Amino acid sequence: MPWTRGGSSRGARSAGPWPVVGCGGPVQALAPLPLFPRGEVTYRGAKAFLVEMRPASALLRLLVDPIELIYSPQGRLLEFRGLANVLDEEGDRYEARIVFDYPSSGPSAAQVGAAE
């Protein structure tokens, strides 16, 4: 597992834009499920924040597993874990782990050297 839990945070839940714990910026919920901040985690050796998307209803939570989202302190989505809307050959949904990599803000030293 590439991340470990830090402190725990059981803040208020809401759907729609809300500040991710420690990120300092809004995150827009694109699904009709509330987001539950779960606290700071270490992800690939760096500070990140775990957010869980799950139904607010206790009855529905028995039927639907949560989706875990990991955000950077800048508010970028780093990882998605949960049921995907992609079906296998039998018509079942895949349990997905999607890792998002973002390019650095500028070219690397190797790219600069190759361009010269």
Beta strands, then each sheet from edge to edge (+ up, - down):
strand 1: 3-5
strand 2: 18-19
strand 3: 26-27
strand 4: 35-43
strand 5: 46-53
strand 6: 67-71
strand 7: 77-87
strand 8: 93-99
sheet 1: 1+ 4- 5+ 6- 7+ 8-
sheet 2: 2+ 3-
end
